[in-house]
Structures are given as structure tokens and as C-alpha cells.
Amino acid sequence: MRAWHPIAVIVGVLVAYGLFTNNWSRPPVQSVQEGYRGLGMVQVTDLRQYLANPDVDKLPAPIPEVAAGGPAAGEQYKNLKVLNDISSAEFIRLMAAITAWVSPQQGCAYCHDGANFASDAKYTKIVARRMIQMTRDVNQNWKSHVAMTGVTCYTCHRGNPVPMNIWYSEPGNNTVAGQNHPSEVVGSTSLPSDPFSGFFANAKDANSIRIIGNTALQEGNRHSIKQAEYTYGLMMTISKSLGVNCVFCHNSRSFFDWQQSSPKRALAWHGIQMVRNLNMTYLDSLAGVFPPNRLGPHGQLPQISCATCHQGAHKPLMGVSLVKTFPELQGGEAENVAPADQGSPQ
């Protein structure tokens, strides 16, 4: 009788170990038929990345609301350049919430000089001030994407001083379009490993992601295969960021046609415009503020993407809204930013 091959024995042992210890179990992947059978319209939702965080369900403890009215925060505190339009009590409550959302271990000292809270000596205070402006801008001017759910500092930070899902543009290298460096952000494929810079960090035309022509023949469509690879890379990272497959937004019979697409495609379109605008308006404005240890390996500024908020779920925090009890973050006059020209998906 022929002896078992050593590799087969090892594989058999590993399989048995996985079956009997349940160490190979994973959250169920949900599949829902969205269209007629045979069209491939099966929406897959995979929350493994989202559920990988053991504290995913531990939302911050609620902070009791305060009575309306009272002295304005701008009259009570020095060097207050944002949030001047709320009361002193609302301001203190919001500062307590931001501490719990962003720096629960470090406390107020993460942004403030304990001997002089009005001081701007710490760069983190300057960044936090800008991020408060950004949060109010999103909640007031980007309802086309966040609707009434809105965002707070916790949406991105989840108790971490630096959000986990930020990115830096990649400098030029010796490979072609950053390929042959399989990256997790593009599904570990050899697609360009920086799918962000061309779409999330500049003022390129809103439709530059599109590479499919309007007609069967070329007839002027000059998009190259290289451009198509960047678009595919972006779609891969959006899919992973939301824990869904392509059918979440697209109709598989015609990825191009908006009329046959899911309404979520328009929502995603506005999200892409929002991310680009926030990077250009807020993150880029902090050039010279971030210290070297907060920059990329070649001095690049940190940037955001879909994953910064979503973190593996098609709705950040699975749709839980924390901003409803914090009207201070829903908009304001003193630091309101004019809404960007979002255009319309087409």
C-alpha cells in the first residue's frame, strides 16, 4: 500500500483541526438576488472586515444633554475660533464627547496645554479645530451623501487619535503605474496600488472615473487600458470599504447605464465628490501643521477615503446616528463653508 504523501497528511490534520475547533468559522456572507435569475444580480454583503474589530459594537456612552440658552461659549473662553455660536454648556458637553470619541486614553491633554487651554501650541488643537469645521460642513452641505444620519468625530476615529483608514499618495517608482505590488486596498491584485490620488485628491472632472464609451465603437473614447486599471482599482477599494460587491451600485447587465443602476450608485457618486472636496478643502489646508511623524514616508499629507468612515460596512456604524444628539455639529454660521458645486451624476 502506497504511503500517504506528507503534504496530504498535513492538509488533513489542518482541516480536521479547523472543523473540530471551529477556528475557521467566519461571519455568514449574505447573498440577495436583486434582479432576474441568470443576470448575475446577486448582491453580496461581507462584514468580516467590519466585525474584525472586537469593539465594533461598543458605542461611546451617551452624555446627558444640557439645557438650551446661557452665556455664549465665545464670551466665556479665550481664543475660541470655532463653535462661537453655541452656549458655554453645549461647548463643554461637546468637548467631553470629542475627548471620548478621539482621545479617551490621552484625555484633554491630547489637544490642550493643561496650563493654558487657550494656547495653540499643540498642532493637534489646530487640526481638531479644522476637523470640527469639516464635520459641520459635511452635516450641513453634503446631505446628498450622509442624509440625516450625519457624521461625528467618532465616525472616523472610533476612539483612536488618528483614524485607522487614512492614506498617503505614492511617489513615483520603478514599476509601471504602481503595479506588481499587490495591495490590500485593491483586493491584493496587481492593479495600481494607489487608486486614490487620481480621484480623491484633486479637482479632476467629476466623470473622470468613467472609462466605458457611449457607443459600441470607439468613436473618440480615448481612455486607455492604464486608465481602466486605475478605475478598476478604485472600484475594488470602494467595494472593500463598504463590504459589498459591484451589484450594490451597478446593474451587471450594463455597468454604464445610470437608468438601470441601483439608487445607491448616485449616493456613492456624491460620496466620491465629498471625499475629494474634503481632502482638498480641509486636509490640504493643514500643510505645514502636521509634524514629520504624521506625514507619509516622502512628506505626503494624510488623506481620507471611503474606508475612513465606512470601515467595512455599507453604512458607517451600521447606520447609527450620533449627531442627532449633538446639534452643535449639524451646522453653524461662524465657520460655515460654502457648499461645493456637486453637479449631478450622469
C-alpha positions in Angstrom: 0.0 0.0 0.0 1.3 3.4 -1.0 2.2 5.7 1.9 0.3 8.9 2.4 2.1 11.9 1.0 3.3 14.2 3.8 1.5 17.2 2.4 -1.8 15.3 2.2 -1.3 14.3 5.9 -0.6 17.9 6.9 -3.7 19.2 5.0 -5.9 16.6 6.5 -4.7 17.5 10.0 -5.4 21.2 9.5 -8.8 20.6 8.1 -9.7 18.3 11.0 -8.4 20.9 13.4 -10.5 23.7 11.8 -13.7 21.6 11.8 -13.4 20.4 15.4 -12.2 23.7 17.0 -14.3 26.0 14.8 -11.3 28.3 14.4 -12.0 28.6 10.7 -15.6 29.9 11.1 -16.5 33.3 9.7 -19.5 35.5 9.8 -22.0 34.5 7.2 -21.8 36.2 3.8 -25.2 37.4 2.8 -26.3 37.0 -0.8 -29.5 38.6 -2.1 -30.9 38.2 -5.6 -31.6 41.7 -6.8 -32.6 41.0 -10.4 -33.8 38.3 -12.7 -32.1 35.0 -12.4 -29.2 34.5 -14.8 -28.2 38.2 -14.9 -25.7 37.9 -12.1 -27.6 40.5 -10.0 -26.6 38.9 -6.7 -25.7 41.5 -4.0 -23.1 40.1 -1.6 -22.6 41.7 1.8 -19.5 40.7 3.7 -19.0 42.2 7.1 -15.9 40.3 8.0 -13.7 43.4 7.9 -16.1 45.4 9.9 -16.6 42.7 12.6 -12.9 42.1 12.9 -12.7 44.9 15.4 -13.7 43.4 18.7 -15.0 46.7 19.9 -17.2 47.3 16.9 -20.4 47.3 18.9 -19.2 49.4 21.8 -20.5 52.8 21.0 -19.5 55.7 23.3 -21.6 56.2 26.4 -24.2 58.9 25.9 -23.6 62.2 27.5 -26.7 63.9 29.1 -28.0 66.8 27.1 -27.8 70.3 28.6 -30.5 73.0 28.8 -30.6 75.4 26.0 -29.5 79.0 26.5 -27.0 80.6 28.7 -23.8 82.5 28.0 -22.2 82.0 24.6 -19.0 80.0 24.5 -17.2 82.8 22.7 -17.9 85.1 25.6 -16.6 82.6 28.2 -13.4 81.2 26.6 -10.4 82.8 25.0 -9.1 82.1 21.5 -12.3 80.3 20.5 -12.2 80.4 16.7 -15.0 77.9 16.1 -18.2 77.0 17.9 -18.7 80.6 18.9 -22.4 80.2 18.1 -23.2 77.7 20.9 -23.7 78.1 24.6 -20.9 77.5 27.1 -22.7 74.5 28.5 -23.1 73.0 25.0 -19.4 73.7 24.3 -18.3 71.8 27.5 -20.5 68.9 26.6 -19.2 68.7 23.1 -15.6 68.9 24.3 -16.3 65.9 26.6 -17.8 64.0 23.7 -14.8 64.7 21.4 -12.4 63.5 24.1 -14.3 60.3 24.4 -14.5 59.9 20.6 -10.9 60.8 19.7 -8.6 60.5 22.7 -10.2 58.5 25.5 -6.8 57.4 26.8 -5.0 60.7 26.4 -7.8 63.0 27.6 -7.9 66.7 27.1 -4.1 66.9 27.1 -4.0 65.4 23.6 -5.0 68.8 22.2 -4.7 71.2 25.0 -1.9 72.6 27.2 -3.1 71.9 30.7 -1.6 75.1 32.0 -3.2 77.3 29.3 -6.2 75.8 27.4 -6.3 78.8 25.1 -2.9 78.1 23.7 -2.5 76.8 20.1 1.0 75.4 20.9 -0.1 71.8 20.2 -0.7 71.0 16.5 -3.4 68.6 17.5 -5.6 71.5 18.6 -5.2 73.3 15.2 -6.1 70.0 13.4 -9.1 69.4 15.7 -10.4 72.9 15.0 -10.2 72.3 11.3 -11.9 68.9 11.7 -14.8 70.4 13.6 -15.3 72.7 10.6 -15.1 69.8 8.3 -17.7 67.8 10.3 -20.1 70.7 10.3 -19.6 71.2 6.6 -20.4 67.5 5.9 -23.6 67.6 8.0 -24.8 70.8 6.5 -23.7 70.7 2.9 -23.4 67.0 2.0 -26.8 65.6 2.8 -26.7 64.2 -0.7 -24.5 61.5 0.8 -24.9 61.4 4.6 -28.6 62.3 4.5 -29.9 62.9 8.0 -27.6 60.3 9.6 -24.7 62.7 9.6 -21.2 62.2 11.0 -19.3 63.0 14.1 -15.7 62.7 15.0 -16.4 59.1 16.2 -17.5 58.1 12.7 -13.8 58.1 11.6 -11.8 58.0 14.8 -13.6 55.2 16.8 -11.6 56.1 19.9 -8.3 56.5 18.0 -6.4 59.8 17.9 -5.5 59.0 14.3 -8.2 57.3 12.2 -7.1 53.8 11.1 -8.0 54.2 7.4 -6.1 57.1 6.1 -3.8 57.0 3.0 -0.8 58.8 1.5 -0.2 59.4 -2.2 2.6 57.1 -3.5 5.6 58.8 -5.1 6.9 57.7 -8.4 8.7 54.3 -8.5 10.3 51.9 -10.9 7.2 50.0 -11.6 4.5 50.8 -14.2 1.6 52.7 -12.6 2.5 51.2 -9.3 1.7 47.7 -10.4 3.3 44.4 -9.4 2.9 45.4 -5.8 -0.2 43.6 -4.7 -2.0 45.8 -2.2 -4.9 45.1 0.2 -6.7 48.2 -0.9 -7.2 46.8 -4.4 -8.1 43.2 -3.3 -4.4 42.1 -3.3 -4.3 42.3 -7.1 -1.6 43.8 -9.2 -3.8 46.8 -10.1 -2.3 50.2 -9.4 -1.6 50.2 -5.7 -2.6 53.9 -5.3 -6.2 54.1 -6.6 -6.8 57.3 -4.6 -4.6 60.1 -5.8 -6.2 60.4 -9.3 -9.8 60.5 -7.9 -9.8 61.7 -4.3 -7.1 64.3 -4.2 -7.5 66.8 -7.0 -10.1 68.8 -9.0 -10.3 66.5 -12.0 -13.6 66.3 -13.8 -16.2 64.5 -11.8 -16.7 62.0 -14.5 -13.0 61.1 -14.9 -13.7 57.7 -13.3 -15.7 56.6 -16.3 -13.8 54.6 -18.9 -16.7 53.0 -20.9 -17.7 54.7 -24.1 -21.2 55.8 -25.0 -21.2 53.8 -28.2 -20.3 50.3 -29.3 -17.4 51.5 -31.4 -14.6 53.7 -30.1 -15.7 57.0 -31.7 -13.4 59.3 -29.7 -13.2 57.4 -26.4 -9.5 57.9 -25.7 -9.4 56.2 -22.3 -6.5 53.8 -22.2 -6.2 50.4 -20.6 -4.0 52.0 -18.0 -6.8 54.4 -17.0 -9.2 51.4 -16.9 -6.9 49.7 -14.4 -7.0 52.8 -12.1 -10.8 52.8 -12.3 -10.9 49.1 -11.5 -8.6 49.7 -8.6 -10.9 52.4 -7.2 -13.9 50.2 -7.6 -12.1 47.4 -5.7 -11.2 49.6 -2.8 -14.8 51.1 -2.6 -16.2 47.6 -2.6 -13.9 46.5 0.2 -14.5 49.7 2.2 -18.3 49.1 2.1 -18.2 45.3 2.5 -20.3 44.8 -0.7 -19.9 43.7 -4.3 -20.4 45.7 -7.5 -24.1 45.0 -7.7 -24.6 47.2 -4.6 -24.4 50.2 -7.0 -24.4 48.8 -10.6 -26.6 46.6 -12.8 -24.4 43.8 -14.1 -26.2 43.8 -17.5 -25.0 47.4 -18.0 -22.4 48.8 -15.7 -22.5 52.1 -17.7 -26.2 52.8 -17.8 -27.4 55.0 -14.9 -31.1 54.3 -15.6 -30.5 50.6 -14.9 -28.3 51.2 -11.8 -29.3 51.0 -8.2 -30.2 54.3 -6.5 -27.1 53.7 -4.3 -24.9 54.5 -7.3 -26.0 58.1 -7.1 -25.3 58.1 -3.3 -21.8 56.7 -4.0 -21.2 59.3 -6.7 -21.9 62.1 -4.2 -19.7 60.4 -1.7 -16.8 60.4 -4.1 -17.3 64.1 -4.7 -17.5 64.7 -1.0 -14.2 62.8 -0.3 -12.4 64.7 -3.0 -13.7 68.1 -1.7 -12.8 67.3 2.0 -9.3 66.3 1.1 -8.7 69.5 -1.0 -10.5 71.9 1.4 -9.5 70.6 4.8 -6.6 68.1 4.8 -4.6 70.0 2.2 -5.1 73.3 4.2 -3.1 71.7 7.1 0.1 71.6 5.1 2.8 72.8 7.4 0.8 72.0 10.5 1.3 68.2 10.7 4.7 67.3 12.2 7.0 64.9 10.3 5.8 61.9 12.2 2.3 62.4 10.9 3.3 62.7 7.2 3.9 59.9 4.7 7.3 58.4 4.1 8.0 61.1 1.5 6.4 64.0 3.3 2.8 63.5 2.0 -0.2 64.8 3.8 -2.6 62.3 5.3 -5.8 61.9 3.2 -9.2 60.3 3.7 -11.1 57.7 1.5 -14.4 55.9 1.7 -12.9 53.4 4.2 -12.1 56.2 6.7 -15.8 56.4 7.6 -17.3 53.1 6.4 -14.6 50.8 7.7 -16.1 47.7 6.1 -19.8 48.5 6.4 -22.1 50.0 3.7 -23.4 52.3 6.4 -20.9 53.7 8.9 -21.6 52.4 12.4 -24.3 50.3 10.7 -26.5 53.4 10.4 -26.4 54.5 14.0 -26.5 58.3 14.2 -24.6 60.0 17.0 -25.0 63.5 15.6 -28.7 63.7 16.4 -28.0 64.5 20.0 -25.2 67.0 19.0 -26.9 69.8 17.0 -23.6 71.7 17.6 -22.1 69.6 14.8 -25.0 69.9 12.4 -24.0 73.3 11.0 -23.1 76.8 12.1 -22.6 80.3 10.9 -19.2 81.3 12.1 -17.2 78.7 10.3 -19.7 77.6 7.7 -18.0 76.6 4.4 -19.8 77.3 1.1 -21.1 74.1 -0.4 -19.1 72.7 -3.2 -20.6 72.6 -6.7 -21.5 68.9 -6.6 -23.1 68.8 -10.1 -25.1 65.7 -10.8 -24.4 62.1 -11.7 -24.7 61.3 -15.4 
